[in-house]
Amino acid sequence: MKKQKVANVIFKYFFLMAFITFLTIYFSQATGYYEYEQYKKKELTEEQIKKFEQDINEGKEIDVESYLKPAKNFENKISNASLAISDTIGKYMIKGIEFVFGGIGKLIEE
């Protein structure tokens, strides 16, 4: 009986967290947060284009890298390990699926 109560409590907390996550994502979409972030990126790009054109008109030396925003690097040990695990799982899943469908193919041919 206690195991069932523990499972119910865990399920309730999991469901509550999933619901809170859903509400957060829903309201961020409904309030236009994503669109605003995209608008800010567009404005930054337009500002960089204007700066580039102004530098050309003034005859300054042009370096493309000075107009580009550096990309964020999200690489760390955990993401690298997760990627390695995912690649390994994918490789063995492909082998397993090929084995199963190869066996089914042999059964059908006979």
C-alpha positions as a printed NumPy array, in Angstrom:
array([[  0.   ,   0.   ,   0.   ],
       [  2.836,   2.412,   0.788],
       [  4.437,   1.896,  -2.621],
       [  1.198,   2.916,  -4.284],
       [  1.002,   6.102,  -2.179],
       [  4.598,   6.981,  -3.022],
       [  3.889,   6.378,  -6.717],
       [  0.797,   8.611,  -6.52 ],
       [  2.763,  11.408,  -4.856],
       [  5.521,  11.165,  -7.468],
       [  2.94 ,  11.185, -10.271],
       [  1.193,  14.229,  -8.788],
       [  4.463,  16.189,  -8.543],
       [  5.467,  15.163, -12.052],
       [  2.072,  16.193, -13.41 ],
       [  2.228,  19.495, -11.524],
       [  5.694,  20.29 , -12.896],
       [  4.588,  19.389, -16.434],
       [  1.542,  21.637, -16.069],
       [  3.613,  24.555, -14.762],
       [  6.068,  24.103, -17.642],
       [  3.195,  24.089, -20.121],
       [  1.708,  27.266, -18.635],
       [  5.083,  29.024, -18.728],
       [  5.645,  28.178, -22.378],
       [  2.055,  28.996, -23.299],
       [  2.095,  32.424, -21.665],
       [  5.507,  33.312, -23.099],
       [  4.113,  32.526, -26.547],
       [  0.818,  34.296, -25.893],
       [  2.497,  37.485, -24.693],
       [  4.765,  37.637, -27.745],
       [  8.078,  37.124, -25.946],
       [  9.53 ,  35.052, -28.796],
       [  8.436,  37.553, -31.426],
       [  9.999,  40.376, -29.421],
       [ 13.302,  38.505, -29.197],
       [ 13.248,  37.993, -32.977],
       [ 12.449,  41.691, -33.476],
       [ 15.474,  42.678, -31.369],
       [ 17.704,  40.444, -33.517],
       [ 16.317,  42.057, -36.676],
       [ 16.93 ,  45.542, -35.306],
       [ 20.503,  44.628, -34.421],
       [ 21.035,  43.361, -37.949],
       [ 19.625,  46.546, -39.48 ],
       [ 21.882,  48.637, -37.247],
       [ 24.91 ,  46.638, -38.374],
       [ 23.916,  47.1  , -42.033],
       [ 23.643,  50.885, -41.531],
       [ 27.045,  50.94 , -39.796],
       [ 28.531,  48.913, -42.671],
       [ 27.091,  51.279, -45.29 ],
       [ 28.334,  54.307, -43.364],
       [ 31.836,  52.843, -43.155],
       [ 31.824,  52.209, -46.913],
       [ 30.728,  55.789, -47.603],
       [ 33.475,  57.121, -45.336],
       [ 36.063,  54.92 , -47.094],
       [ 37.063,  53.002, -43.966],
       [ 38.75 ,  49.627, -44.172],
       [ 36.089,  46.922, -43.991],
       [ 36.351,  43.803, -41.821],
       [ 33.266,  41.595, -41.994],
       [ 33.936,  40.078, -38.562],
       [ 33.45 ,  43.468, -36.907],
       [ 29.824,  43.529, -38.093],
       [ 28.863,  40.008, -37.056],
       [ 27.637,  39.081, -33.616],
       [ 29.695,  36.164, -32.274],
       [ 27.78 ,  32.894, -31.977],
       [ 27.237,  31.516, -28.49 ],
       [ 29.048,  28.299, -27.659],
       [ 26.908,  25.98 , -25.55 ],
       [ 29.432,  23.168, -25.566],
       [ 30.426,  21.693, -22.204],
       [ 31.33 ,  18.313, -20.71 ],
       [ 27.721,  17.322, -20.052],
       [ 26.535,  18.175, -23.569],
       [ 29.516,  16.37 , -25.097],
       [ 28.848,  13.272, -22.97 ],
       [ 25.142,  13.384, -23.839],
       [ 25.975,  13.632, -27.53 ],
       [ 28.362,  10.672, -27.304],
       [ 25.731,   8.585, -25.487],
       [ 23.071,   9.573, -28.031],
       [ 25.35 ,   8.667, -30.95 ],
       [ 26.141,   5.293, -29.385],
       [ 22.48 ,   4.522, -28.734],
       [ 21.607,   5.563, -32.281],
       [ 24.311,   3.342, -33.75 ],
       [ 23.115,   0.265, -31.839],
       [ 19.462,   1.039, -32.563],
       [ 20.217,   1.084, -36.286],
       [ 22.029,  -2.25 , -35.999],
       [ 19.126,  -3.728, -34.011],
       [ 16.506,  -2.516, -36.491],
       [ 18.538,  -3.832, -39.429],
       [ 18.853,  -7.199, -37.661],
       [ 15.118,  -7.435, -36.922],
       [ 13.984,  -6.386, -40.381],
       [ 16.679,  -8.542, -41.998],
       [ 15.26 , -11.536, -40.102],
       [ 11.72 , -10.613, -41.128],
       [ 12.884, -10.277, -44.726],
       [ 14.445, -13.744, -44.639],
       [ 11.236, -15.23 , -43.217],
       [  9.16 , -13.619, -45.963],
       [ 11.528, -14.832, -48.706],
       [ 11.266, -18.437, -47.572]])
